[in-house]
Amino acid sequence: MDVGNGTKSDRRGEAVTTKSSSGGGGGAGGGGAMSASMMAKEQRKKKENAEEGRSKKGKDASSSSSSSLQSKSASDDECERTPANAKWKRVMLKISGEALSGTLEKQNFGLDPSVVERIAGEIVAASMSGVEIAVVVGGGNFFRGASHEGAHLDRASADYMGMLATVMNAISLQGAIEAKGVQTRVLSALSIKEVAEPYIRRRAIRHLEKGRVVIFGAGTGNPFFTTDTGAALRAAEINAQVVLKATKVDGVFCSDPKQNINAKKYERLSYETVQRLGLGVMDQTAITMCRENELPIVVFDMMKNGNIQKAIRGQAGVGTCISDSDEKCP
């Protein structure tokens, strides 16, 4: 009996043991399934992170490429705007109205098309080299206000008529320059919206920055001021680096070279010397304005072929330079 019971107990214990082992095996199987699931999740997460990293890297590369292209484009634009000469980037060219009438003694009124054409050609050549060019044109070839004062005209009315004459010259020069392929804008100090834009300082500067030639008409828009003063004023407003006064005389002389063949030409002059000696370069108001704004003045002969282009580019040996600093002269 004892043996039988013992055997039965042993078998029952073995059965229990077997059952327990069987239950342990099931637990291990469940643990393995959970581990596989976690590994799969980790792999998916790593894959997603890797894809996200590649996407981010691609975006960064694209952004970097775009930035470099924009930087290169900006650099190219700057190179295109850099003038061929290193002297001046923005200049003010003052052209006398009388010079537009030509060199013939009998031709003292109106416009000489060949002269206008030649001046336009030299301005275009200098503009294409990268120099930003502003122009002020006189009106003496049509009407000079100061000389018509009296009789039936007061000075203010005569000056306004002279301003209209400068706009006529400006429109003529604009047409000649644009015919050669360079965009030009006429900005008038008087409101003549059908033929010219109103003068707005920031608009004028923007035109220059875009490579357009800007011609200022109607002087300052006020009577009792010459176009020389208008050129000095506009030059200071647009931050020009020099005032180039184009005349029929090759610089400044101690006396009139047409009357005195031995007249001495000055290569350099200070503002004070010009004012003290009363040299007829520009009126006193214009000289004072240039002096206060440290604007050098170059007086040269515009009738010599190539002189306008040389003066605009700042080449040495052209005309007379007026400044208190030799560094600002060609």
GULUMGU-426461 format. One record per residue (C-alpha): chain; residue in three letters; z, x, y; residue number from 1. Coordinates in steps of 0.05 Angstrom, whole numbers, always signed. Each point is the difference from the previous one (the first is absolute). Layout:
<recs>
+-------+------+--------+--------+--------+------+
: chain : resn :      Z :      X :      Y : resi :
+-------+------+--------+--------+--------+------+
:     A :  ala :      Z :      X :      Y :  NUM :
...
+-------+------+--------+--------+--------+------+
</recs>
This chain:
<recs>
+-------+------+--------+--------+--------+------+
: chain : resn :      Z :      X :      Y : resi :
+-------+------+--------+--------+--------+------+
:     A :  met :     +0 :     +0 :     +0 :    1 :
:     A :  asp :    +20 :    +55 :    +48 :    2 :
:     A :  val :    -62 :    +38 :    -18 :    3 :
:     A :  gly :    -42 :    -61 :     +9 :    4 :
:     A :  asn :    +32 :    -17 :    +66 :    5 :
:     A :  gly :     -6 :    +72 :    +23 :    6 :
:     A :  thr :    -73 :     -2 :    -17 :    7 :
:     A :  lys :    -10 :    -64 :    +37 :    8 :
:     A :  ser :    +37 :    +27 :    +61 :    9 :
:     A :  asp :    -42 :    +63 :     -2 :   10 :
:     A :  arg :    -63 :    -41 :     -3 :   11 :
:     A :  arg :    +25 :    -44 :    +56 :   12 :
:     A :  gly :    +17 :    +62 :    +41 :   13 :
:     A :  glu :    -68 :    +29 :    -16 :   14 :
:     A :  ala :    -32 :    -65 :    +22 :   15 :
:     A :  val :    +40 :     +1 :    +65 :   16 :
:     A :  thr :    -18 :    +72 :    +10 :   17 :
:     A :  thr :    -73 :    -15 :    -14 :   18 :
:     A :  lys :     +3 :    -58 :    +49 :   19 :
:     A :  ser :    +33 :    +43 :    +53 :   20 :
:     A :  ser :    -52 :    +53 :    -10 :   21 :
:     A :  ser :    -53 :    -52 :     +4 :   22 :
:     A :  gly :    +31 :    -26 :    +65 :   23 :
:     A :  gly :     +4 :    +71 :    +29 :   24 :
:     A :  gly :    -73 :    +11 :    -16 :   25 :
:     A :  gly :    -17 :    -64 :    +38 :   26 :
:     A :  gly :    +40 :    +26 :    +60 :   27 :
:     A :  ala :    -37 :    +65 :     -1 :   28 :
:     A :  gly :    -66 :    -37 :     -3 :   29 :
:     A :  gly :    +20 :    -41 :    +61 :   30 :
:     A :  gly :    +21 :    +62 :    +38 :   31 :
:     A :  gly :    -67 :    +34 :    -16 :   32 :
:     A :  ala :    -38 :    -61 :    +27 :   33 :
:     A :  met :    +41 :     +2 :    +65 :   34 :
:     A :  ser :    -12 :    +74 :     +8 :   35 :
:     A :  ala :    -75 :     -8 :    -10 :   36 :
:     A :  ser :     +0 :    -55 :    +52 :   37 :
:     A :  met :    +36 :    +43 :    +51 :   38 :
:     A :  met :    -47 :    +58 :    -13 :   39 :
:     A :  ala :    -59 :    -46 :    +11 :   40 :
:     A :  lys :    +29 :    -24 :    +66 :   41 :
:     A :  glu :    +13 :    +72 :    +22 :   42 :
:     A :  gln :    -72 :    +19 :    -18 :   43 :
:     A :  arg :    -27 :    -59 :    +39 :   44 :
:     A :  lys :    +44 :    +18 :    +60 :   45 :
:     A :  lys :    -23 :    +73 :     -3 :   46 :
:     A :  lys :    -72 :    -23 :     -4 :   47 :
:     A :  glu :     +9 :    -47 :    +60 :   48 :
:     A :  asn :    +34 :    +56 :    +40 :   49 :
:     A :  ala :    -57 :    +48 :    -18 :   50 :
:     A :  glu :    -52 :    -51 :    +22 :   51 :
:     A :  glu :    +38 :    -13 :    +64 :   52 :
:     A :  gly :     +4 :    +75 :    +14 :   53 :
:     A :  arg :    -74 :     +9 :    -11 :   54 :
:     A :  ser :    -15 :    -59 :    +46 :   55 :
:     A :  lys :    +47 :    +28 :    +54 :   56 :
:     A :  lys :    -31 :    +68 :     -7 :   57 :
:     A :  gly :    -69 :    -29 :     +8 :   58 :
:     A :  lys :    +21 :    -38 :    +63 :   59 :
:     A :  asp :    +31 :    +64 :    +29 :   60 :
:     A :  ala :    -62 :    +39 :    -15 :   61 :
:     A :  ser :    -43 :    -54 :    +31 :   62 :
:     A :  ser :    +45 :     -2 :    +61 :   63 :
:     A :  ser :     -1 :    +75 :     +6 :   64 :
:     A :  ser :    -75 :     +1 :     -6 :   65 :
:     A :  ser :     -7 :    -54 :    +52 :   66 :
:     A :  ser :    +47 :    +38 :    +47 :   67 :
:     A :  ser :    -38 :    +64 :     -9 :   68 :
:     A :  leu :    -66 :    -36 :    +13 :   69 :
:     A :  gln :    +29 :    -31 :    +63 :   70 :
:     A :  ser :    +27 :    +67 :    +22 :   71 :
:     A :  lys :    -67 :    +33 :    -13 :   72 :
:     A :  ser :    -36 :    -56 :    +37 :   73 :
:     A :  ala :    +47 :     +8 :    +60 :   74 :
:     A :  ser :     -9 :    +75 :     -3 :   75 :
:     A :  asp :    -76 :     -9 :     -1 :   76 :
:     A :  asp :     +4 :    -47 :    +60 :   77 :
:     A :  glu :    +42 :    +51 :    +38 :   78 :
:     A :  cys :    -51 :    +54 :    -16 :   79 :
:     A :  glu :    -56 :    -44 :    +24 :   80 :
:     A :  arg :    +36 :    -12 :    +66 :   81 :
:     A :  thr :    +16 :    +73 :    +11 :   82 :
:     A :  pro :    -46 :    +27 :    +54 :   83 :
:     A :  ala :    -44 :    +60 :    -13 :   84 :
:     A :  asn :    +33 :    +36 :    +57 :   85 :
:     A :  ala :    +75 :    +12 :     +2 :   86 :
:     A :  lys :     +7 :     -4 :    +75 :   87 :
:     A :  trp :     +1 :    -74 :    +15 :   88 :
:     A :  lys :     +1 :    -63 :    -43 :   89 :
:     A :  arg :     -5 :    -52 :    +55 :   90 :
:     A :  val :    -35 :    +12 :    +67 :   91 :
:     A :  met :    -15 :    -38 :    +64 :   92 :
:     A :  leu :    -71 :    +11 :    +26 :   93 :
:     A :  lys :    -12 :    -18 :    +73 :   94 :
:     A :  ile :    -74 :     -8 :    +17 :   95 :
:     A :  ser :    -20 :     -8 :    +73 :   96 :
:     A :  gly :    -47 :    -57 :    +15 :   97 :
:     A :  glu :    -45 :    +44 :    +42 :   98 :
:     A :  ala :    -14 :    +44 :    -60 :   99 :
:     A :  leu :    -29 :    -60 :    -38 :  100 :
:     A :  ser :    -55 :     -7 :    +53 :  101 :
:     A :  gly :    -32 :    +66 :    -21 :  102 :
:     A :  thr :    -14 :    +67 :    +33 :  103 :
:     A :  leu :    -59 :    -18 :    +44 :  104 :
:     A :  glu :    +13 :     -2 :    +74 :  105 :
:     A :  lys :    -35 :    -66 :     +8 :  106 :
:     A :  gln :    +38 :    -30 :    -58 :  107 :
:     A :  asn :    +67 :    -16 :    +32 :  108 :
:     A :  phe :     +7 :    -72 :    -22 :  109 :
:     A :  gly :     +3 :    -36 :    -66 :  110 :
:     A :  leu :     -4 :    +30 :    -70 :  111 :
:     A :  asp :    -44 :    +54 :    -28 :  112 :
:     A :  pro :    -12 :    -21 :    -74 :  113 :
:     A :  ser :    -12 :    +71 :    -22 :  114 :
:     A :  val :    +66 :    +23 :    +29 :  115 :
:     A :  val :    +38 :    -58 :    -31 :  116 :
:     A :  glu :    -34 :    +15 :    -67 :  117 :
:     A :  arg :    +19 :    +74 :     +2 :  118 :
:     A :  ile :    +72 :    -14 :    +19 :  119 :
:     A :  ala :     +6 :    -51 :    -56 :  120 :
:     A :  gly :    -29 :    +49 :    -50 :  121 :
:     A :  glu :    +52 :    +53 :    +17 :  122 :
:     A :  ile :    +57 :    -50 :     -2 :  123 :
:     A :  val :    -24 :    -24 :    -69 :  124 :
:     A :  ala :     -3 :    +71 :    -27 :  125 :
:     A :  ala :    +70 :    +16 :    +23 :  126 :
:     A :  ser :    +27 :    -67 :    -25 :  127 :
:     A :  met :    -29 :    +12 :    -70 :  128 :
:     A :  ser :    +37 :    +67 :     -2 :  129 :
:     A :  gly :    +65 :    -39 :     +2 :  130 :
:     A :  val :    +21 :     +2 :    +73 :  131 :
:     A :  glu :    +25 :    -66 :    +28 :  132 :
:     A :  ile :    -37 :    -12 :    +65 :  133 :
:     A :  ala :    +18 :    -45 :    +59 :  134 :
:     A :  val :    -47 :     -5 :    +59 :  135 :
:     A :  val :     +7 :    -21 :    +72 :  136 :
:     A :  val :    -64 :     -9 :    +39 :  137 :
:     A :  gly :     -7 :     -1 :    +76 :  138 :
:     A :  gly :    -45 :    -49 :    +37 :  139 :
:     A :  gly :    -27 :    +43 :    +58 :  140 :
:     A :  asn :    -71 :     -7 :    -25 :  141 :
:     A :  phe :     +3 :    -74 :    +17 :  142 :
:     A :  phe :    +55 :    -10 :    +51 :  143 :
:     A :  arg :    +55 :    +42 :    +29 :  144 :
:     A :  gly :    +55 :    -43 :    +30 :  145 :
:     A :  ala :    +29 :    +50 :    +49 :  146 :
:     A :  ser :    -67 :    +14 :    +33 :  147 :
:     A :  his :    -15 :    -74 :    +11 :  148 :
:     A :  glu :    +65 :    -17 :    +36 :  149 :
:     A :  gly :     -9 :    -30 :    +69 :  150 :
:     A :  ala :    -52 :    -47 :    +30 :  151 :
:     A :  his :     +5 :    -61 :    -44 :  152 :
:     A :  leu :    +42 :    +29 :    -57 :  153 :
:     A :  asp :    +74 :    +17 :     -2 :  154 :
:     A :  arg :    +22 :    +58 :    -45 :  155 :
:     A :  ala :    +29 :    -43 :    -55 :  156 :
:     A :  ser :    -64 :    -41 :     -8 :  157 :
:     A :  ala :    -43 :    +62 :     +1 :  158 :
:     A :  asp :    +44 :    +32 :    -54 :  159 :
:     A :  tyr :     -6 :    -61 :    -45 :  160 :
:     A :  met :    -76 :     +4 :     +6 :  161 :
:     A :  gly :     +5 :    +73 :    -20 :  162 :
:     A :  met :    +40 :    -21 :    -62 :  163 :
:     A :  leu :    -56 :    -47 :    -21 :  164 :
:     A :  ala :    -49 :    +58 :     +7 :  165 :
:     A :  thr :    +42 :    +41 :    -50 :  166 :
:     A :  val :     -4 :    -57 :    -50 :  167 :
:     A :  met :    -76 :     +0 :     +6 :  168 :
:     A :  asn :     -1 :    +75 :    -16 :  169 :
:     A :  ala :    +50 :    -10 :    -57 :  170 :
:     A :  ile :    -44 :    -53 :    -33 :  171 :
:     A :  ser :    -61 :    +44 :     +6 :  172 :
:     A :  leu :    +35 :    +59 :    -31 :  173 :
:     A :  gln :    +28 :    -44 :    -56 :  174 :
:     A :  gly :    -69 :    -23 :    -19 :  175 :
:     A :  ala :    -26 :    +72 :     -3 :  176 :
:     A :  ile :    +58 :    +24 :    -43 :  177 :
:     A :  glu :     -3 :    -58 :    -49 :  178 :
:     A :  ala :    -75 :     +9 :     -7 :  179 :
:     A :  lys :    +17 :    +68 :    -31 :  180 :
:     A :  gly :    +48 :    -30 :    -51 :  181 :
:     A :  val :    +70 :     +7 :    +30 :  182 :
:     A :  gln :    +40 :    -63 :    +15 :  183 :
:     A :  thr :    +21 :     -6 :    +72 :  184 :
:     A :  arg :    +45 :    -47 :    +38 :  185 :
:     A :  val :     +1 :    -14 :    +75 :  186 :
:     A :  leu :    +69 :    -18 :    +27 :  187 :
:     A :  ser :     +1 :    -27 :    +71 :  188 :
:     A :  ala :    +59 :     -1 :    +48 :  189 :
:     A :  leu :    -32 :    -63 :    +30 :  190 :
:     A :  ser :     -8 :    -62 :    -43 :  191 :
:     A :  ile :    -74 :     -3 :    -20 :  192 :
:     A :  lys :     +9 :    -27 :    -70 :  193 :
:     A :  glu :    -74 :    -15 :    -11 :  194 :
:     A :  val :    -19 :    +74 :     +1 :  195 :
:     A :  ala :    +64 :    +40 :     -9 :  196 :
:     A :  glu :    +68 :     -4 :    -33 :  197 :
:     A :  pro :    +61 :     -4 :    +46 :  198 :
:     A :  tyr :    +38 :    +65 :     +6 :  199 :
:     A :  ile :    +59 :     +1 :    -47 :  200 :
:     A :  arg :    +31 :    +68 :    -11 :  201 :
:     A :  arg :    +17 :     -9 :    -74 :  202 :
:     A :  arg :    -68 :    -29 :    -15 :  203 :
:     A :  ala :    -33 :    +60 :    +34 :  204 :
:     A :  ile :    +41 :    +48 :    -42 :  205 :
:     A :  arg :    -17 :    -38 :    -64 :  206 :
:     A :  his :    -75 :     +3 :    +16 :  207 :
:     A :  leu :     +7 :    +75 :     +8 :  208 :
:     A :  glu :    +38 :     +8 :    -65 :  209 :
:     A :  lys :    -57 :    -36 :    -35 :  210 :
:     A :  gly :    -50 :    +51 :    +26 :  211 :
:     A :  arg :    -31 :    -44 :    +53 :  212 :
:     A :  val :    -20 :    +25 :    +69 :  213 :
:     A :  val :    +39 :    -38 :    +54 :  214 :
:     A :  ile :    -30 :     -8 :    +69 :  215 :
:     A :  phe :    +46 :    -23 :    +55 :  216 :
:     A :  gly :    -33 :    -41 :    +55 :  217 :
:     A :  ala :    +23 :    -26 :    +68 :  218 :
:     A :  gly :    +45 :    +60 :    +14 :  219 :
:     A :  thr :    +73 :    -19 :     +5 :  220 :
:     A :  gly :    -17 :    -72 :    +20 :  221 :
:     A :  asn :    +32 :    +12 :    +68 :  222 :
:     A :  pro :    -33 :    +17 :    +67 :  223 :
:     A :  phe :    +15 :    +65 :    +37 :  224 :
:     A :  phe :     +0 :    +40 :    -65 :  225 :
:     A :  thr :    -59 :    +44 :    -22 :  226 :
:     A :  thr :    -29 :     +4 :    -69 :  227 :
:     A :  asp :    +28 :    +71 :     -4 :  228 :
:     A :  thr :    +70 :    -30 :     +7 :  229 :
:     A :  gly :    -21 :    -53 :    -52 :  230 :
:     A :  ala :    -19 :    +56 :    -48 :  231 :
:     A :  ala :    +66 :    +36 :    +10 :  232 :
:     A :  leu :    +39 :    -65 :     -9 :  233 :
:     A :  arg :    -37 :    -21 :    -63 :  234 :
:     A :  ala :     +5 :    +70 :    -29 :  235 :
:     A :  ala :    +76 :     -1 :     +8 :  236 :
:     A :  glu :     +4 :    -70 :    -29 :  237 :
:     A :  ile :    -39 :    +15 :    -64 :  238 :
:     A :  asn :    +33 :    +68 :     -9 :  239 :
:     A :  ala :    -64 :    +40 :    +10 :  240 :
:     A :  gln :     +8 :    +76 :     +0 :  241 :
:     A :  val :    -49 :    +17 :    +55 :  242 :
:     A :  val :    -41 :    -30 :    +57 :  243 :
:     A :  leu :    -72 :    +25 :     -1 :  244 :
:     A :  lys :    -34 :    -11 :    +67 :  245 :
:     A :  ala :    -75 :     +2 :     -9 :  246 :
:     A :  thr :    -37 :    +14 :    +65 :  247 :
:     A :  lys :    -64 :    +32 :    +25 :  248 :
:     A :  val :    +36 :    +65 :    +17 :  249 :
:     A :  asp :    +20 :    +53 :    -51 :  250 :
:     A :  gly :    +74 :     +2 :    +15 :  251 :
:     A :  val :    +42 :     +9 :    +64 :  252 :
:     A :  phe :    -25 :    +48 :    +54 :  253 :
:     A :  cys :    +33 :    +27 :    +63 :  254 :
:     A :  ser :    -56 :    -34 :    +40 :  255 :
:     A :  asp :    -60 :    -45 :    -13 :  256 :
:     A :  pro :    -46 :    +40 :    -46 :  257 :
:     A :  lys :    -60 :    -40 :    +24 :  258 :
:     A :  gln :    +11 :    +26 :    +71 :  259 :
:     A :  asn :    +30 :    +68 :    -17 :  260 :
:     A :  ile :    -35 :    +38 :    -56 :  261 :
:     A :  asn :    +56 :    +51 :     +1 :  262 :
:     A :  ala :    +54 :    -51 :    -12 :  263 :
:     A :  lys :    +52 :    +24 :    -49 :  264 :
:     A :  lys :    +14 :    -40 :    -63 :  265 :
:     A :  tyr :    +71 :     -7 :    -24 :  266 :
:     A :  glu :    +13 :     +5 :    -75 :  267 :
:     A :  arg :    +73 :    -22 :     +4 :  268 :
:     A :  leu :    +39 :    -37 :    +53 :  269 :
:     A :  ser :    +69 :    -30 :     +6 :  270 :
:     A :  tyr :    +12 :    -71 :    +26 :  271 :
:     A :  glu :    +37 :    +28 :    +60 :  272 :
:     A :  thr :    -58 :    +46 :    +19 :  273 :
:     A :  val :    -49 :    -57 :     -3 :  274 :
:     A :  gln :    +44 :    -43 :    +45 :  275 :
:     A :  arg :    +17 :    +57 :    +48 :  276 :
:     A :  leu :    -72 :    +22 :    +10 :  277 :
:     A :  gly :    -25 :    -72 :     +3 :  278 :
:     A :  leu :    -53 :    +13 :    -52 :  279 :
:     A :  gly :    -42 :    -62 :    -12 :  280 :
:     A :  val :    +10 :     -5 :    -74 :  281 :
:     A :  met :    +33 :    -69 :     -4 :  282 :
:     A :  asp :    +39 :    -40 :    +50 :  283 :
:     A :  gln :    +72 :    +19 :    +12 :  284 :
:     A :  thr :    +28 :    -60 :    -37 :  285 :
:     A :  ala :    -38 :    +18 :    -63 :  286 :
:     A :  ile :    +21 :    +74 :     +4 :  287 :
:     A :  thr :    +73 :    -20 :     +9 :  288 :
:     A :  met :     -3 :    -48 :    -59 :  289 :
:     A :  cys :    -30 :    +54 :    -45 :  290 :
:     A :  arg :    +52 :    +50 :    +23 :  291 :
:     A :  glu :    +58 :    -47 :    -14 :  292 :
:     A :  asn :    -27 :    -16 :    -69 :  293 :
:     A :  glu :    -19 :    +73 :    -16 :  294 :
:     A :  leu :    -73 :    -19 :    -10 :  295 :
:     A :  pro :    -48 :    +58 :     +8 :  296 :
:     A :  ile :    -65 :    -14 :    +38 :  297 :
:     A :  val :    -66 :    +32 :    -18 :  298 :
:     A :  val :    -55 :     -5 :    +52 :  299 :
:     A :  phe :    -69 :    +16 :    -27 :  300 :
:     A :  asp :    -75 :    -11 :    +11 :  301 :
:     A :  met :    -24 :    -58 :    -43 :  302 :
:     A :  met :    -73 :    +13 :    +18 :  303 :
:     A :  lys :     -3 :    +61 :    -46 :  304 :
:     A :  asn :    -22 :    -20 :    -70 :  305 :
:     A :  gly :    +58 :     +5 :    -50 :  306 :
:     A :  asn :    +54 :     +8 :    +53 :  307 :
:     A :  ile :    +31 :    -69 :    -11 :  308 :
:     A :  gln :     +7 :    +13 :    -75 :  309 :
:     A :  lys :    +28 :    +70 :    +12 :  310 :
:     A :  ala :    +51 :    -27 :    +50 :  311 :
:     A :  ile :    +22 :    -56 :    -46 :  312 :
:     A :  arg :    +10 :    +49 :    -57 :  313 :
:     A :  gly :    +40 :    +47 :    +45 :  314 :
:     A :  gln :    -46 :    +60 :     -2 :  315 :
:     A :  ala :    +18 :    +57 :    +48 :  316 :
:     A :  gly :    -44 :    +20 :    +58 :  317 :
:     A :  val :    -19 :    -71 :    +22 :  318 :
:     A :  gly :    +15 :    -15 :    +73 :  319 :
:     A :  thr :    +68 :     +9 :    +33 :  320 :
:     A :  cys :    +67 :    -18 :    -31 :  321 :
:     A :  ile :    +57 :    -26 :    +45 :  322 :
:     A :  ser :    +69 :     +5 :    -31 :  323 :
:     A :  asp :    +67 :    +33 :     +9 :  324 :
:     A :  ser :     -4 :    +25 :    -72 :  325 :
:     A :  asp :    -54 :    +46 :    -27 :  326 :
:     A :  glu :    +15 :    -25 :    -70 :  327 :
:     A :  lys :    -27 :    -69 :    +17 :  328 :
:     A :  cys :    -67 :    +28 :    +25 :  329 :
:     A :  pro :    -59 :    +17 :    -46 :  330 :
+-------+------+--------+--------+--------+------+
</recs>
